[in-house]
Amino acid sequence: MTKKYALVSGGSRGIGSAICVKLAQMGYSILINYVNNSIEARKTLELVRQTGGDGEILMFDVSKREQVVEAIEAWGKSHPEEYIEVLVNNAGIRSDNVLVFMLEEDWHRVIDITLNGFYNMTQALLQPMLVHKYGRIINLASVSGLKGQPGQTNYSAAKGGLIAATKALAQEVARKQVTVNAVAPGFIETDMTEGLDVAALKKTIPAQRFGTSAEVAELVGFLASPQAGYITGEVISINGGLCT
Ligand SMILES: NC(=O)c1ccc[n+]([C@@H]2O[C@H](COP(=O)([O-])OP(=O)(O)OC[C@H]3O[C@@H](n4cnc5c(N)ncnc54)[C@H](OP(=O)(O)O)[C@@H]3O)[C@@H](O)[C@H]2O)c1
């Protein structure tokens, strides 16, 4: 049987790591991208292998176009007969502050990783999906991109832009059986939410708890599956009932 490949940006930790495991359980060979944390990337690869699957680690910064292109071209040269049929644009950071005090570098870095990262990754992988007439692109947005979050104008703008890009691209590529969707998590327990006032925030969530990375991964796994072929251009919230 020919191998099928899925690439998860920011697959070393948190939600991305859980998505790598889920897609491995679905039979994909996983390309685990990370930027800084090689130890965590290796841990994810070990978890992938524990499912009976396999994968490889690709280190690059999604916001740096030349790094992305170089890594994807090198992978293509070593896999001339194959293509990456699932792309999960998961890499992201937050760098919160009220706008009046927000440093220019914090504005640009958050937008660069989320939005330019989406462009760099998707453009590098889209053409083979179109040629093969099959592909799945899933973007990790956020409740902040739907309703806007005070103290996160940079992050809200980046995620809101990602949602709009999801809807636009979905219409461009639907006739080639490539679907493009976004998931919009609320509060999920990961390094990104460390340091937040969990007790106070839980009171604002109807489910009274943070979500888990595994719960988000299940949703992403469904959107990545052949069964989700008629869902495209959607933003699916996963937030324990937080009103958006
Ligand atoms: N946690 C939440 O409550 C929540 C809610 C809504 C949306 N989200 C979104 O879900 C996604 C995953 O969040 P998370 O909570 O799992 O975050 P996390 O635990 O902080 O992990 C972030 C991941 O992104 C990678 N990354 C960061 N900058 C990168 C870059 N420039 N190039 C490549 N990889 C990069 C990190 O790699 P290293 O390990 O190498 O640093 C890491 O694997 C993000 O897009 C986030 O905005 C999260």
The ligand as an ORCA input file, in Angstrom:
! r2SCAN-3c Opt
* xyz 0 1
  N      -4.323     26.452     23.640
  C      -5.419     27.154     23.379
  O      -6.219     27.441     24.275
  C      -5.718     27.592     21.982
  C      -6.954     28.216     21.752
  C      -7.279     28.623     20.456
  C      -6.394     28.426     19.433
  N      -5.192     27.840     19.680
  C      -4.284     27.678     18.534
  O      -3.918     26.319     18.378
  C      -2.579     26.229     17.871
  C      -1.749     25.367     18.804
  O      -1.761     25.964     20.092
  P      -1.119     25.273     21.384
  O      -1.897     25.722     22.533
  O      -0.898     23.829     21.144
  O       0.292     26.037     21.406
  P       1.685     25.641     22.100
  O       1.490     24.549     23.086
  O       2.282     26.933     22.531
  O       2.525     25.053     20.860
  C       2.826     25.883     19.790
  C       3.461     25.068     18.692
  O       3.734     25.945     17.576
  C       5.103     25.809     17.227
  N       5.585     27.065     16.650
  C       5.554     28.311     17.197
  N       6.101     29.209     16.363
  C       6.479     28.525     15.247
  C       7.100     28.872     14.037
  N       7.455     30.148     13.783
  N       7.358     27.907     13.118
  C       7.016     26.618     13.360
  N       6.426     26.210     14.504
  C       6.165     27.152     15.432
  C       5.805     25.413     18.506
  O       7.062     24.800     18.179
  P       8.259     24.669     19.298
  O       7.843     23.545     20.218
  O       9.460     24.329     18.486
  O       8.333     25.981     19.992
  C       4.791     24.449     19.092
  O       4.886     23.180     18.480
  C      -2.076     27.671     17.750
  O      -2.264     28.117     16.435
  C      -2.973     28.428     18.711
  O      -3.074     29.775     18.355
  C      -4.830     27.413     20.919
*
